[in-house]
């Protein structure tokens, strides 16, 4: 088990920023209560962020059960982007 003293707090990433990035990865903007997130098709951040505070179980289930599907989706997205850049 990891002890609290093994991970100094000043070395840890900002939680809100980490959750914002995870929200973008999981495309949680689709279910976010904030109109700006849905409109911009990406998490606009903030405390929480709001989509995480509203749908914590979605984040937990995605990390627990669906990471392989997300990896495959984003792998395909990167391949399409690379192919488009080569043209």
C-alpha positions, 0 to 999 in steps of 0.5 A: 500500500502506498503511504501518504509520505511516499507521494509529496503533495507538491509533486502531484498534478492539479486534480481539476486539470487532470479530471478536465483532461480525463473528461475530454478523453471520455468525451463527457462534454456530451452529458455535461450540464454546462452549455459551454462544454457541450457547445465547444465539444470539450471540457471547459474546466472549473472546480470539479469539473462539473461533469465529474461532480455530476457523473462520478460513476461514469468516470469510475466505470469508464476507467474500470471497464472501458479503457481498452475501448477508449484506447482503440478509439483514440488510436484510430483517431490519431491514425486518421489525423496522421493520414490526413497530414500526409496528404 
